[in-house]
Amino acid sequence: MNLVQDALRVCVLGSGSKGNCTYIESPETRLLIDAGLSAREIVRRLHRINRSPEGLDGVLISHEHSDHIQGAGALARRFKLPLYVNPGTWQRAQHIVGAVEDLRSFPTGAAFTLKDVVILPFSLPHDAEDPVAFRLSWRQRTLAIVTDLGYPSQLVRERIKGCHLLVIEANHDEAMLKAGPYPWALKQRIGGKAGHLSNHQSSQLLSDVMHDELEQVVLAHLSEINNLPDLARLTVMEVLVARRTRLSVASQREVSPWFVLPD
């Protein structure tokens, strides 16, 4: 596999309540953030972007909910991939994931290095055992994958400041969630402080951390019931309109374009 030289590249293979998986590569490293699609579907989508699962250096798991780990075990076993996960998440996930030959534990809040990429897992407010987001740095370029959080904590704000690319949750429109078909208890969970970010919350967070070198924002984990891509885009675009920052919306069913951070 020929990697693009001198760039950090991202492709969201799928994002939403039915499964989340993001592919990231640098000149030396190839990894997945989460494996919430089936292993077969992840392989299919990797092939669509001309990438191979055999070339992966590992799979990083953010938390134990099924839309983030569904394919992790089968993928790791079939292709003998390292699985990176913190102890709390593994305790909850192991009965779903199953036995993994190469399990690599990381402590939340401590950075570690995978070849030429520095990875910092940091805590999120979400209803899981020890959920994390990931900030990845290569040379002077930085990105963060931040989904599944009920509100943007101060720690989240600090960790994503200065990033050149943000994949950030815009799960629901608050009015659509309120008027939608979900039971009241589920609406409370989604809109609560351990649930998911709304379009408005994402917009506010981006406004707070906006800087001149933020090149790309990718809205992710959109609800197919309580949101619309155009609505999410319009809500967030309000804070980007005077900027040169590009805005995209990740899809549940299709792979995204490549997002590239050259050196």
N, C-alpha and C positions, 0 to 999 in steps of 0.2 A: 504494500500500500504506500503510495506516495503522499507524504504530508506536505502541505503548503509551508514553505520556509518562512521563518520570521513573522509568524502571526499566531494569535490565539483565536480559535474558531469554535463557534457554537451552532448546533442545530437542535431545535426542540423536536423530538421524534413524536411526541404526543403529550397533551396537557389537558386535564379535566378530571371530573369525578370518576370516569371509567378507566383512568390510568395515566401515569405521568412518567416520562423518561426523557432525559436530555443528554445529548452527546457533546463532548467537549474534547478538542484536540489542540495540542501545541506541537512544535517541531519534534518533541521526544515522547509525548504522553498522549494516550487515548483513554478516555474514561466515560462512564455513564453516571449521571446523577439520577438515582432511583431506577427501578425496573418494575413499574406498575402495570405495564402491558404484559400480555402473555409472552413467554420466551420466543415462541414462534413469530409473534407479531413484531417483537423488537428486532429479531433477525431480518425479517422482511423489510422493515423500515430502514435498518442499517444498509441493506443492499440497495435500497432506493437512492441513498446518497453515496453509493459506491464505497461503502465501508464494510469491514468484515468483523464479526464478533471475535474471531480468533486473534485479532490484533489488539484487543482491549487490554489495558493494564489494570483494570479493576472497575468495580461497581460500588458507588457510595450511596448509602441508604440514609435518608433524612429522618424517617420515623416509620412506625410499624403498621400504619393503615394500609389496607389491601391495595388501594390505588397507587401505592408507592413500592410495594414489594411482591406483587402477584407473580411476576416472572423471575424474581431474583434467584431463587433456589435452582430452578431448572436451568437457567442461563449459566450460573456459576458452575454447576456440575457438568453440564454438557461441554463447556469450553474451558473448564479448569481455570476459572477466573477468581482472583482475590475478591472477597466481599468485605468492604469497610463499613463498620457500624459501631455505634457506642454501646456500652454494656446494657444500659437501660432498654434501649430499643431492641437489642438482641434477645433479652429476656422475654420480651413480649412477642417477638417475631419468629423465634426459632421453631415453634410448632407449626407455623405456616410455611416458612422457608425450607425447613428440613435440614439434613446434614450438609455441611459445606466443608470441603477439604481445606481450603485456604481462607480462614476467617481472621480478619485483622481488626483489632479493637482500637478505637481512638477515644480519648477523653474529650468531652465537650468543652470548648473554649481554648483548647491547645492546638496550635498550628502544627502541621506535619508536612513533609515533603514527599511528593511522588515524582521521581525523576526531576524534570525541570519546572514543576509546578508546585507552589506552596498553597496548601489548603487549610483554611480556617473554618472549622465548624462552630457555629454560635447558636445559643438558645433562642427558641421562639415560644411565644404564648399560644399553645395549641393543646387540644385535649388528647395528648399522647404521653407516653412515659418520659421521654427525654428528647423531644423533637428539636431538630436543628435546621438551619440554613447553611449554605456554604459560600464562602468567599474564596475565590481562586486568583492567585497572582502569578504572572509569568513576566520576567524581566520587570519593566515598569508599567505593565498593563494589568488591570484588575477587573474582575466581574463578580457578580453575586447572583445566586439562585435563591429567591426568597418567596416561598409560597406556604400556605397552610399556617396562617397566623391570625389570631383574633383581633389584634390591634398592633400598631407599630411601637414597640417598647423603645425606651431610650437606648438600650443596647443595640437593637436593630438599626436605629438611626445612625449610631456611631459606626457600626460595622459596614454600612453600605455607603457612607460618605466617601467621596473620592473615586468611586467606581466609574469605569468607562462604559460598562454595559450592565444593565440590570434586567434580570428576568424576575418580574414581580407580580404577585397575585392581584387579580381584579375579579373576584369570584362572583359577586352578585350586584345587581342594582337594588338598592334598599326598598324602593317602592314595589318592584317586581317580586321580591322575596315576601314582602308583607301581604301582597294580594294573591300570591301564588298558591299552588295546591298542597304544599307540604303541611303536615301536622304542626300545631303550634309549638310543641316541644322541639321539633327539628328546626323550625324557624328561629327559635330562641338560641339553639346551639350554634347554628350557622352565623347568626348575627351577634353572638356573644363574644366575650373577651378571650375565649379559648377556641373560637371558631375560625371564620375566614374573613379576609379583607373585602370590603365593598369597593365598588368603583370610586366612590367619593373618598374613602379612606386612602386608597392608593394614590389618588390625585393629591391629597393633602400631604402624604408622605413624600411624594416626588417633589412637591413644592418646597418642602423643608430641606431636602438634601440636594436640590438642584445645584449644579455648578457647570462652568463653561466647558469642561472636558467630558461631560456625560454625553456619549455619542449615540447610544442606542438604548431604548427601553422596549422590552417585550412583555406585554401583558399576558398572564398565564392563569391556568386553573379556572377558567371561566365556566360558570354553571350553564348547562344547556337548557335548564328550566327557568332560572332566575336572572338571566343576563342575555345580552345580545352583543356580538362583537362590535357593531357600529356604535352602540350606546357606551360601551366601555371606552372605545377609542375617543369618542367625542368628549366624554367626561374628563379624561386624562389630558387630551389635547389642549385643554384650556390653560394648563400650566406650562405647556411646551411651545405654545404658539409663537412666542417671541424668541425661541431658541432654535438652534440648528440640530437639536436632538431628534433622531429618527424614532418613529413609533411603529411597532408591529403588534399583532395579536396572534398568539399561538393557538393552534387548533387541536381538538381532540382526535380528529380523523386523518389529518394530513401532516406530513413533516413540514417544518418551517423552511424558509430560505436560510442560507448560511449567514451568520452574523460574524463579521471578521474584525479583529483588533490587531492591526499590523504593529510591528515593533516601533 
